[in-house]
């Protein structure tokens, strides 16, 4: 699932309810973000957030109301 402007920063996985400064419809953007992350987590979909760092593809996993993110390519530390 290519997420385009749905996610701008990894913090939005922990707080998908936080609006981003560029969200024209803040309430709608947060609702869309939460819905798409929940759907992706439930289906085990591979996500491609355009605004994450190099090799951003991964999977979202539910952790209560938030989500963890598992990159497909392990991140170097």
C-alpha positions as a printed NumPy array, in Angstrom:
array([[  0.   ,   0.   ,   0.   ],
       [  1.618,   3.264,  -1.124],
       [  0.728,   5.818,   1.541],
       [  1.779,   9.03 ,  -0.183],
       [  0.89 ,  11.883,   2.165],
       [ -1.057,   9.757,   4.667],
       [  2.066,   9.45 ,   6.863],
       [  4.692,  12.167,   7.044],
       [  6.667,  11.066,  10.092],
       [  7.079,   7.821,  12.066],
       [  5.588,   9.503,  15.165],
       [  2.242,   9.295,  13.377],
       [  2.358,   5.525,  13.885],
       [  2.352,   6.074,  17.636],
       [ -0.086,   8.987,  17.42 ],
       [ -2.1  ,   8.651,  14.191],
       [ -4.543,  11.117,  15.734],
       [ -2.002,  13.974,  15.532],
       [ -2.678,  16.316,  12.635],
       [  0.194,  17.372,  10.385],
       [  0.643,  21.041,   9.521],
       [ -0.163,  20.349,   5.866],
       [ -3.443,  18.521,   6.585],
       [ -6.123,  20.688,   5.009],
       [ -8.875,  18.709,   6.76 ],
       [ -7.242,  17.815,  10.076],
       [-10.086,  15.666,  11.413],
       [-10.519,  13.823,   8.124],
       [ -6.761,  13.291,   7.699],
       [ -6.4  ,  11.761,  11.174],
       [ -9.424,   9.517,  10.639],
       [ -8.064,   8.374,   7.263],
       [ -4.626,   7.696,   8.752],
       [ -6.087,   5.603,  11.578],
       [ -8.385,   3.689,   9.225],
       [ -5.675,   2.873,   6.679],
       [ -3.161,   1.813,   9.341],
       [ -5.751,  -0.415,  11.001],
       [ -6.686,  -1.99 ,   7.661],
       [ -3.033,  -2.538,   6.736],
       [ -2.243,  -4.058,  10.143],
       [ -5.267,  -6.377,   9.988],
       [ -4.33 ,  -7.59 ,   6.498],
       [ -0.559,  -7.73 ,   7.029],
       [ -0.126,  -5.393,   4.06 ],
       [  3.266,  -4.092,   3.056],
       [  3.315,  -0.315,   3.44 ],
       [  5.396,   2.172,   1.538],
       [  5.339,   5.553,   3.306],
       [  6.81 ,   8.057,   0.861],
       [  8.177,  10.379,   3.55 ],
       [ 10.071,   7.848,   5.671],
       [ 13.872,   7.45 ,   5.359],
       [ 15.71 ,   5.148,   2.941],
       [ 14.055,   1.789,   2.24 ],
       [ 10.842,   2.656,   4.091],
       [  8.775,  -0.424,   3.177],
       [  7.409,  -2.316,   6.155],
       [  4.397,  -3.562,   8.062],
       [  2.313,  -1.9  ,  10.75 ],
       [  1.348,  -3.961,  13.793],
       [ -1.341,  -2.932,  16.267],
       [ -0.313,  -1.996,  19.798],
       [ -3.571,  -0.801,  21.317],
       [ -4.588,   2.401,  19.539],
       [ -1.064,   2.89 ,  18.169],
       [  1.05 ,   0.873,  15.763],
       [  4.575,  -0.512,  15.709],
       [  6.398,  -0.481,  12.406],
       [  8.612,  -3.284,  11.185],
       [ 10.866,  -2.29 ,   8.301],
       [ 11.291,  -5.01 ,   5.652],
       [ 14.977,  -4.172,   5.402],
       [ 16.497,  -4.054,   8.894],
       [ 17.724,  -0.598,   9.869],
       [ 21.427,  -0.123,  10.547],
       [ 22.222,   1.378,  13.9  ]])
